[in-house]
Amino acid sequence: MSSHPEFPLVLTVPGLDNSGPDHWQTRWEALHPRCLRVNLGQWDRPHRNSWVNQLNLALRSVEGPVLLAAHSLGCHAVAAWAAMEPDAASLVAGALLVAPPEVDFFPLDPRVSAFSPTASGPLPFPALLVASRNDPYCGQPAARVLARMWGAQFMDAGSQGHINAESGLGDWDEGWRLLTHLADGRPAPVAGVQAAAPAR
């Protein structure tokens, strides 16, 4: 955790089937006292409105603004929530969006189609979208389109699969470093990162 006394509360937003014990989100929660999980419920049968409502309740139950660290379908939950909440910018300081899946066109897991159509329009808070070159759930070209649509900075994570427990990232210190830059309002200083303008 950042040594800064005013470092925001971090809420992790997992994706389909929740995040297991070796997932970087779970490890962050164990390492950092001010890192808590949003219990979206219905982990194996996602429902967009239910997930959005649970995220909304979580955000309004804590003192904000907070940082969001979303993975996979959790990224779509964040985007859908932001599109529905006019005061989203006052509740969220920034969002780290990791490995969002394809939900609109032949998704690998049909359960994620519950979030189709993808929420469009730029997010009203700073966001960084991290995508792998060999993610089976979303090709990197599609991930770049999402970054442009959401007005997020794009980071090419190399070949890291779905950037989950199977990726062998451990505590994923690089991800936490990216989150601290979001907290400070700075762009991520890493090679390959591209700023994505909102889609027109």
Phi, psi and omega per residue, in radians:
M1 nan 2.526 3.080
S2 -1.013 2.521 3.117
S3 -1.363 -0.143 -3.132
H4 -1.124 2.212 -3.058
P5 -1.122 -0.372 -3.107
E6 -1.849 0.359 3.103
F7 -1.019 2.289 -3.037
P8 -1.141 2.772 2.961
L9 -1.122 2.428 3.111
V10 -1.896 2.206 3.046
L11 -1.924 2.145 3.071
T12 -1.518 2.458 -3.128
V13 -2.172 1.657 -3.109
P14 -1.247 3.030 3.110
G15 -1.885 -2.693 -3.101
L16 -0.921 2.337 3.110
D17 1.202 0.205 3.086
N18 1.164 3.107 3.140
S19 -1.920 2.208 -3.088
G20 -1.361 -3.064 -3.023
P21 -1.130 -0.429 -3.117
D22 -1.721 0.064 3.124
H23 -1.318 2.545 -3.116
W24 -1.047 -0.570 3.100
Q25 -1.091 -0.797 -3.141
T26 -1.119 -0.706 -3.137
R27 -1.177 -0.654 3.081
W28 -1.095 -0.730 -3.133
E29 -1.090 -0.597 3.115
A30 -1.314 -0.547 -3.073
L31 -1.465 -0.587 -2.958
H32 -2.090 1.998 -3.080
P33 -1.013 -0.521 -3.120
R34 -1.696 0.643 3.092
C35 -2.253 1.981 -3.020
L36 -2.226 2.663 -3.126
R37 -1.630 2.449 2.981
V38 -1.503 2.123 3.123
N39 -1.501 1.679 -3.087
L40 -1.351 -0.417 -3.113
G41 1.260 3.008 3.134
Q42 0.800 0.796 -3.039
W43 -1.053 -0.585 -3.094
D44 -1.667 -0.115 3.122
R45 -2.406 1.229 -3.010
P46 -1.097 2.451 3.075
H47 -2.265 2.135 -2.983
R48 -1.016 -0.889 -3.086
N49 -1.096 -0.652 3.117
S50 -1.138 -0.795 3.132
W51 -1.119 -0.747 3.137
V52 -1.092 -0.729 3.123
N53 -1.116 -0.729 3.126
Q54 -1.143 -0.692 3.089
L55 -1.130 -0.725 3.129
N56 -1.083 -0.784 3.114
L57 -1.075 -0.737 -3.136
A58 -1.103 -0.772 -3.101
L59 -1.170 -0.587 -3.112
R60 -1.504 -0.083 3.134
S61 -1.697 -0.063 -3.120
V62 -2.126 2.834 3.098
E63 -1.425 2.124 -3.051
G64 -1.996 -2.949 0.027
P65 -1.309 2.714 -3.075
V66 -1.990 2.931 2.954
L67 -1.741 2.434 3.064
L68 -1.872 2.366 3.067
A69 -2.133 1.641 -3.021
A70 -1.785 2.551 3.066
H71 -2.212 2.446 2.992
S72 0.967 -2.182 -3.091
L73 -1.116 -0.365 3.056
G74 -1.044 -0.505 3.092
C75 -1.115 -0.711 3.124
H76 -1.203 -0.578 3.075
A77 -1.109 -0.714 3.115
V78 -1.104 -0.810 -3.121
A79 -1.122 -0.719 3.141
A80 -1.149 -0.706 3.117
W81 -1.112 -0.811 -3.093
A82 -1.083 -0.592 -3.138
A83 -1.221 -0.390 -3.074
M84 -1.734 -0.265 -3.027
E85 -1.921 1.937 -3.097
P86 -1.135 -0.387 -3.135
D87 -1.834 0.443 -3.110
A88 -1.007 -0.648 -3.085
A89 -1.118 -0.476 -3.134
S90 -1.455 -0.230 -3.091
L91 -1.750 -0.406 -3.048
V92 -2.164 2.233 3.112
A93 -1.476 -0.443 -3.124
G94 3.069 2.818 -3.107
A95 -2.397 2.288 2.992
L96 -1.711 2.007 -3.063
L97 -1.923 1.927 -2.974
V98 -1.980 2.132 3.006
A99 0.965 0.930 3.068
P100 -1.133 2.421 -3.128
P101 -1.499 2.862 2.978
E102 -1.306 2.175 -3.117
V103 -2.024 -0.235 -3.010
D104 -1.676 -0.689 -2.998
F105 -2.125 1.796 3.086
F106 0.883 1.031 3.128
P107 -1.108 2.588 -3.130
L108 -1.059 -0.701 3.063
D109 -1.960 1.998 -3.047
P110 -1.085 -0.305 -3.121
R111 -1.134 -0.468 -3.103
V112 -1.292 -0.222 3.124
S113 -1.141 -0.154 3.028
A114 -1.065 -0.328 -3.138
F115 -1.761 0.215 3.052
S116 -1.584 2.434 0.011
P117 -1.363 2.642 3.134
T118 -1.026 2.328 3.051
A119 -1.037 2.271 -3.100
S120 -1.974 2.944 -3.125
G121 1.727 2.556 -3.100
P122 -1.143 2.474 3.058
L123 -1.181 2.536 -3.085
P124 -1.501 0.275 3.106
F125 -2.501 2.789 -3.136
P126 -1.043 2.440 -3.136
A127 -2.523 2.571 3.074
L128 -2.208 2.142 3.130
L129 -1.814 2.137 -3.112
V130 -1.901 2.187 -3.099
A131 -2.369 2.533 3.138
S132 -1.629 2.710 3.131
R133 -1.351 -0.357 -3.089
N134 -2.192 0.656 3.094
D135 -1.319 2.080 -3.105
P136 -1.195 -0.312 -3.076
Y137 -1.592 -0.220 -3.138
C138 -2.889 2.103 3.057
G139 -1.154 2.663 -3.091
Q140 -1.136 -0.584 3.051
P141 -1.023 -0.718 3.105
A142 -1.162 -0.623 3.111
A143 -1.152 -0.635 3.093
R144 -1.139 -0.637 3.077
V145 -1.098 -0.741 3.095
L146 -1.055 -0.748 3.137
A147 -1.051 -0.762 3.116
R148 -1.135 -0.735 -3.120
M149 -1.076 -0.715 -3.076
W150 -1.579 -0.019 -3.135
G151 1.161 0.586 -3.076
A152 -1.758 2.610 2.975
Q153 -1.199 2.457 -3.088
F154 -1.861 2.374 3.066
M155 -2.175 2.174 3.032
D156 -1.434 1.963 -3.078
A157 -1.558 0.141 -3.080
G158 1.319 -2.678 -3.119
S159 -1.715 1.598 -3.072
Q160 -2.170 0.337 -3.124
G161 1.065 -2.381 -3.116
H162 -1.562 0.217 3.116
I163 0.913 0.917 -3.110
N164 -2.287 -2.814 -3.100
A165 -1.042 -0.657 -3.126
E166 -1.182 -0.260 3.131
S167 -1.364 -0.176 3.103
G168 1.152 0.664 -3.077
L169 -1.489 -0.200 -3.092
G170 1.077 -2.237 3.138
D171 -1.376 -0.085 -3.124
W172 0.778 1.142 -3.132
D173 -1.029 -0.600 3.130
E174 -1.080 -0.706 3.111
G175 -1.100 -0.725 3.119
W176 -1.137 -0.623 3.104
R177 -1.113 -0.705 3.091
L178 -1.091 -0.666 3.131
L179 -1.133 -0.689 3.135
T180 -1.142 -0.582 3.080
H181 -1.189 -0.644 3.048
L182 -1.078 -0.713 -3.138
A183 -1.087 -0.600 -3.130
D184 -1.529 -0.031 -3.137
G185 1.277 0.427 -3.116
R186 -1.892 2.612 3.030
P187 -1.212 2.699 -3.130
A188 -1.237 2.132 -3.083
P189 -1.553 1.123 -3.118
V190 -2.247 2.581 3.130
A191 -1.089 2.464 3.094
G192 1.560 -0.179 -3.140
V193 -1.318 2.336 3.119
Q194 -2.185 2.457 3.063
A195 -1.454 2.245 -3.109
A196 -1.877 2.089 3.102
A197 -1.300 2.590 3.097
P198 -0.986 2.504 3.110
A199 -1.152 2.506 3.138
R200 -1.684 nan nan
